[in-house]
Amino acid sequence: MSAVLGLNFHHDTSACLIVDGRIHAAEEERWSGIKHNRATRETILTAPTRALDWCLRSAGITVDDIDHVWTPSMRPTPRQGSWVSTEQAELAAMLPEALGKRLKLISHHTAHVLAGYLLSSEEHAAGLVIDAGGSALGTDIATGRERITGYDLSPNHIDRIHQATPTITPGPSGPEHAHPSLGHFYRNLALRVIPPGNEAEGSMMALAAFGDPDRYYKELRDLVHLGDSGHVHIAAPWGSYDPDTPLRVEDAVWTARSADSKPLDARADLAAAAQRVFAEAVVHVARHLRHLTAARTLVFSGGCALNSHLNGTLAEQSGFEKLFVAPAPHDAGTAVGAALYAWNYVLGQPLLPTPEDADWGPPPGVLPDGALAGGYRRVSDLGDRLIPMVAALLADHHIIGWVQGGMEFGPRALGHRSILAHPGKEATKTRLNALKQRADFRPLAPLALAEEAGGWFLGNADPFMNRVVRARHCKSDRMPAVVHQDGTARLQTVSRGHSGVRPLLEEFHRLTGVPVLLNTSLNFKGTPILRTAEQAVDAAVELGLDALVVEDTLVLAPHVRREAVLSAASGTDLA
């Protein structure tokens, strides 16, 4: 038996265990209930204790059975002396002794890129990682901290060929800022556009579809200079985590404190300009990597790779023939990259196949015994009738909670802890955004049968909902609930290897002729995706879903008649 462990101790705390070629992985937030599992200022680091415990139990091993333990380094700046050893000792002390004595460090960005490359099945690829910040850089590479990193990747080598910390040029506010990055640039502007209480970056990307990028483009483009050899220069302090210095655009002043006072159309226009400038900078770096590597495939990871609209632009404009975005490009994915490094490069094991699903987490368990709240009632022992019943409910535009199999690893529901609906009515999106307390301009994503997706969408999507594609104009009116204002959609393709939602999607397609379902995460605003059957039924009641499916059990809301559902499963119309 061979077993390796990857851990991430920082925000998006996570654990990934690979045993005999099988991945067991989970994020600590699913147990803590704190989104991203962010530590406090007093406790910058935290161990993924419950995620690690589940991985061990799932694999049926103990800490003594693990051969290697790796984790990304994240110390902001080198200290005098052996700073790597100091960080390693701090992290090791947070683990059981058997794991702590085996712990070794890998750079943050290398863990990011390997979480994509080693699952891509590509022999040769360029790798690009962009985020707010990674490991401290040694003097053999550069000073400072990882911000933009480019790689030339093969099964035999990991060559860091491009390292850029965006330099600061003097800006309107005066002094230089110490920690510029493209990730901070995007967040800096997002905080000025999106009022508090919302996820700033994701909301700004969504709002950008409603805006005119030309209105404020010149002013924002002047803040970012694209230099030779893929370098990026950002005017101070716009590449920093400083949303309070006034940004003057035309006759208005933009700060985080004034975001909710600006008209929505102006906010949308600034968001659209910010998205365009940000994408141009990333494409600029990617084209440089294409020149350096002559690779046909680009592997993209890091926090900025969560920007699905950017990923669609990269696929079209970077010059690479193929784009592969890591299944979990955010910081939780560094645990996966660290484990894969140990599996492939340290142990010399063969590459794992490219996953069609990311169901690497725990199953939901069973629904609790006893009466359910709110008049909801369960329908059990349905056997082969379950899928036809749920497909019929969806065809009749009911909104369904769907909990199946292993929990997804990553920030997006992929058909294991989802809310599903028919995409054919705009009102469904309105209802769901209201139930989840989301802004009206936030889109909801489609999932589609992989072999049918080309008839409904233009461009190559992926199984992990990491890329925006265009909806075919002739099909948009059949799925208005999942097509965004600009005609795009963040599409997840569902192949035959998907263990969670494939049979239901096939039956829905048979009933309606539509191979697409609306898909959003089963959670409350500001909380992680829910983990257990008990949490799921509580959410169904509180959100007011029409039905919930947990493994082979159906739960119906009081207003949905059991007899009508049963007759629909027998082939007749719903009453």
N, C-alpha and C positions, 0 to 999 in steps of 0.2 A: 504494500500500500504506500502511495505517495500523497502527502498532504502539505499544502502551503497556505499561508494566511496573509491577507493584506488588510491593513487598518488605516482609517483616517480619524485623527483625534481632534480635528478642528471643526468649523461649522460644517453642516451636512455630515455629521459623524456617522461612520459606517464600518461594516466588516464584510469581508469576502473570503470565503474558504473554498479552496479547490481540492477535492479529494478524488483521486483516480479519474480525473478529467471532467468531473461534474462540479458546477458552480453552485454554491449556497451563499447568498448575499442578502443583506438587509440594512436598512438605515435606522439609526437609533431614534429618529423622530417618530417613527411609527409606534414606539412604546412610550416615549416621553410626552407625546401630544404637542410638542413645541416645534413649530415648523422650522426646518433647517437645523433644529437642535442647537441653536446658537448658545454658546456659553456666555456668562456674564463677564464684565470687565475684570472682575476679581478672579474668575476661573476661566482663563483663555482656552485651556485644554480640557477635554473630557473624553473618557474612554467609552467606546461603544459596547458597554457591558452586556446589555440585554440582546443586542443584535448578535454579538459574538456568542453568547450562550445559546441562542437559537441555532446558529450555524453549526455549532458543535453537536447539539442534540439531533439536528437534521441529518448530519453526516454519520452519527453514531460513533463518534470518536471523543477522545479527551485531549487536553492540552499537551499531554506527553507524546501524542501521536503525530504532532505537527513538526515537519522537517525544517521549515524556514518561515520567518515572520518579517515582513517588510512594511514600511510606512513612509509616506512622503514627508520630507522636511518642510517646515514652514516658519522657521525662525526668521523674523523680519530682517535682521542685520547681523553679520558676524560679530561675535564678541572676541576679545583678546583670548589667546590660547586656543585650546581645542574645542571650538564652539560646536562642531558636529558631535563630538563625544558628550558634551554637556546636554544637548538636546536629546540625544539618544538615551542618556541616563534618566532624564526627566520622564520621558515617555515609557521607558522600561519599568520604572517604579510604579506606574499605573496599571501594570498587568500582573497576572500570576507569574511567579518566578520562572516557571518552565517556558513561558513565552518571552518574558523580559530578557532572559539571557540569550535568546536567539534573535532579538530584534535588530534590524539594520535599516538604514535610511536610504531612500531614493529621492531624487529631486521631484518637487511638486509637478512641474511641467512634464517631466518624463513619465511619471505615473499617469498623468492626464492623457498623453498621446498614446501610450501603450494600451490604455483602456479601449481605444479605438482600433489601432493598427493590429494588435494581436487577435482581434475578433473579426477582422475584415477579409481574411483569406487572400490578401494581396501579397505578392512576393516582394515587390518594390513599390514604395510609396513615399511621397513627401508628407511630413507631419507639421501641423500648425497648431499652436496653443496660444490663446489670447484670453487673459482674464484680468482681474484687478491687481493681482500680485501673487507670486509663488515663492519659491525658495530663495534664500540669499545666494548671490553669485560669488564664487571664489575668485581670487585674483587671476587664476589661470583662464577664466572666461571673460569676466568683466566685473566691474564693481556694481553695487546696487542689488536689485532684486528682479527675478524673472517677471517679465511683463508680456513680451512677444517673443516666442521661441519657434524656430523652424528646424526641422529634422530631415535627414535622409535616412530612410528606414529599410532594413532588409532582415531576413531571419538571422543573419550573422553579425549585424552591427546596428548600433543606435548612434548616429552621428548628428551632433548638434551643429548645424551649419549657419544658423542665423540667430543672433541674440540681440534684441533691441529693447532698451528702456526708452520710451518716447521722451525726447528731450523737451525741455521747457524753453519757449521763447518769451521775451517780456510781454506781458499782457496789460490790459487796462487797469488792473488792480495793483500793479507794482511788483513786489518781490517774487522771486521764483518759489515754486512749491516743491517739496522734497520727493513726492511719490506720484509722479504722473503715470497714467495708464489709459488705454482705450476703454477698458472696462469702467474706470472711474469717470471718464468723459461721458459715456452713455448714461451712467447713473446720475451724474451731476445734472445733466439736462432733464432727465426723467423726473427728478425730484422737483424741478421748477414747473413741470407740466402737469403732474399727477398729484392731486391733493393727498394729504396724509390718510392712512387707513387703507390704502390700496397697494398692491405690488407694483412698484414704480416702473421697473424696466418692462415687464410684460404688458402693463397697461399702456405705456407709451407706444410700444410696438403696435398694439391693437388700434390705438387712436390715430396713428400715423396714416392709416388707410383712408381716413376721412379728410385728410388735409391736403393742402396745395404746397408741395415741397419748394416751389419756386419763390414763394413769398418771402421766406427768411433764409433761403439757401446761401446767398452771398455772405450775409453776416456770420453765419455759422461756419461756412467754408473758410472764411478768413481766420478762424481760430485754429485750423489744422493745416499744416503744410506737409505735403508728401515729398520726401527727399529722395536722393539717389539710394540705390541698393536696398530698397524696401524700407527705408527709415521713415519715421513719423515724428513730427514736431507739433506740440500742442501749446497754444498760448496759455500763460498762467492766468488764473488758477483753474482753468476749465478741465484739465486732466487730473484733477484731484477730487477728493471727497470733501468738497466745500460748496454746498448749495446756497450759502447765504451771501456771498459776495455778489452785489447786484450785476446782472447781465443786462446790458442796455441793447435792445433791438428796436430799430426805428425809434418811436417816441415812448416806448414802454420799458419798464424795469421788471425783470423776472428774478424772483428768488423762491426758495421753497416755501417761505411764509405767505407768499402772494399767489400760489398756484391756484387755490380755489376761488380767487377773485377775478381771474382772467376769463374772458368769454371762451366758450368751448371751441368755436371755430378758430380763434387765434391759437389756442393750445394745440389743436389738431395740426395747424400749419407749422408750428414750431416742431412738433413731434415728427412730422413728415420730413422736414429739413434735417433734423438730427439723425433720423434713420438713414437718409441718403448719404450724409457726410460720413457717418460711421461705416456704412457699407463700402463706400469708396476707399476708405483707409484700409479696411481688411482686404479688399480685392487687390489693392496696391501691394500689400505684403505677399499675398498668395501668388501673384504674377511673378514676383521676384523669386519665390521658391520654385516655381515652374522652370524658370531660367536656370537656377542653380542645380536642380536635380534631374531634369528631363523626365521626371516620373509622369505617368499617365493618371495616377490616382492621388488625390489629396485627402488625408485624414485630418479632420478638424475636431478640436476638443477645447476644454476650458469653459469658464462661465459664459463667455461671449457666444459660444456655440449653441447656447439655449435660444438664441435669437433666430427663430425659424425663418423669418423673412430674409435675414442676412444669408442664411444657408441657401435659400432659393436663388439669391443673387450670385452667391459664390459659384453655384453649380452652373449658372449661365455665363458668367463673365470672367472667371479666374483663369481660363485657359487649360484647365485640367479636363480630361475626358470623363472622369468619375469623381464624385465626392462621397466620402464615407464619414458620417458624423458618429462619434462614439455613442453607444446605446444610452449611457449615462454621462454626458459631457460635463456635468457640474462636479463640485468637489467630492461628493459621495463616490463618484466613479473613480477617484484616485485609489481607493481601496481595491477596486477591481484591477486597475492597471498595475498596482504594486504586486498583487497576487499573481497576475499573468506574467509579470517579469520573473518572479521566482519560478513559476511553472515552466516557462519556455527557455529563458536565458540561463537560469541558475541550475535547474534540474535537467535541462535539455529535453524536456518532454515535447511531443508533437503539438502543433497548433490545434486549438479547439476549433470546431466548425463555426462558421458565422451563425449567430443565433437568429432564429425567426421570431423569438419571443424573449421576454426578460422576466419570466415568472420564477425568479430565483429565491423568493422569500417564503414565509410561512403560509400554510393553508389557513382558512378562516375558522376552523372548528365548527361545532354544531350550534344551531340555535338553542337558546336556553329553554328549558321546560316551562310550562305554565302559560298563563294568558299574556297576550301582547297588549301593549298600551294603545290607546286611541281607537279602539274598535278594530284594529287590524287582526286578521286571522290567517292561519297557515293552512295550506293544502299540501298534504304529503303523499308519498307513495304513488307518484304520478308516472314513474318509469319513462317509457318512450313518448308519453303525451306531453312531457314538460316543454320540450323545445317548440312543438307546434302551438301550445297554449301561449307561450311568451311571444312567439313571432306574431300570433294573432293579436295579442294586446298591443304590440308595437305597430302593427299595420293599422290599428284603430286609433293611433296617435296617443296611446297612454305612455307615461314616463316611468321607466323601470330601473330600479337598482339591480345591479348584476355583480354577484360575488362568486368567483369560481377559481378554484385551484390556488397555486402559489401566488403570493402577492408580487406585484411588479416592483422591480428595482429601478429607481429613478423618479423624476418629478411628475411624470405624466401617467394617467390611467390608460392602460393598454388593453382593456377588455377582461381584467381580473377583479378590479375594484372600481367599477364604472357606473355611471348613470347613462342609460341608453334611451334613444327616442327615434321616431320617424323623422327624417330630415325634410319632409315635404311641406311644412308649414312654418312661416316666419314667426307665428305666434308661439310656437314651441320654444324657440330661442328666447323670446321675451319672457315667457313663463319661467324657464329654467334660470335665466339671469336674475330674475326676481327672487326665486326660491333660494339661490345661493348668494344673494346680496352682491351681485357683480354689476359693474357699470353696464349700461345698455349697449355701449359701443364694443364690448368685449365679444369676440366671436366664439363659437363652439365648433369643435373639430369633427371631421368625418373619419370614420374607418370604413374601408372598402375591401371587398374581395380582390386579392392581388391580381388575379387573371382578368378581372373586369374593370380595373381602375382606369386603364388607358382609354376606355370608351367614355369616361366621365370627367377625366382630368388630363391636363397637359403637363408633361414633365415627370421626372422620376421621384417618387416619394420613398419612404422607408418604413420599416416595421415599428419604429420607435417614435413616430410623430415629431421628427426633428426638422422637417423641411416644408416650406410653403410651396405649393404648386398652383397652377391656374385651373380653375374649373372650365370645362368646355361650355361655351356660351349656350349651345343648344340644349344643355342639360341643367343649366343653373336654375331654371324655374321649377325643376323637379326636386331640388334640394336647397331651398332658400335658407333654411335654418343653419346650414353649415358653410355657406359661401359668404365671404366677407365683402365689405363695401367696395373693395378694389378688384373683386372678381377672383380672389385667391382663397385658398383653404389650406390649413395645416393637416395634411393627409397622413393617416396611418394605413398602410397596406396590411392585410391579413392573409397570410399564406396558409397552405394546408397543414403546416407544422405548428400553427398556433393552437395552444391547448385550451384557451379560455372562451373564445367567442365565435370561432369559425362555424360550428354547426348551426348556431342561431342565425348568423348572418346569411348562411346558405338558405335556410328556411324562409327568412324574411325576403330574400331575393326571389325565391320561388313564388311567394304569395303576392308580392307587389311589383315585381319587375325592376326593383331598385336594389342594386348591390351595395348600398351605402347605408350606414346608421350614424346618427349623431352620437357622439361619445364625449363625456366629460367626467371628471373625477368624482368619486363618492366621498365627499367631505363637506365640512362647513367652511365658511369664509375664514381665512387666516389659520386653518389647521391643516395638518398633513392628511394625506389619503388614509382612510380608515383601514384598520388591520383585521378585526375579528368579526365573527358573525353577530355577536351581541352589539358591537358598535354599529354595525350596518343596519340592524333593525331599529335601533334608537334613531339613527339618522333618517331612515325612511319615514318614520312617524313624524319627527320634528320638521323635516323638509316638506312633508305632504306628498310623497311619491305615490303613484297609483299602485305600484306593486314592487316587490323585492324578490329576487331569486338568490338563495344561498345554497350553493351546490345543487342538491336535488329537491329542495323544498321551496315552494312558492308561497309568498305572503301577499295577501290582497288588502287594499285599502277598503274601508267600509262602503264607499260608493261604487265599487266594482263588484258586480254580481258574479258569484261563483258559477252559477248555472250557465250564464252567458259565455264565460270563459271555457267551460267544459264543452259546450256545444260548438264553439269556434274551433277547438282542437279536433273535433270530429268532422270538420270540413264545412260547417255552415257559418253564415255571417254572424258577427256579434250583434246582439240586440241593441 
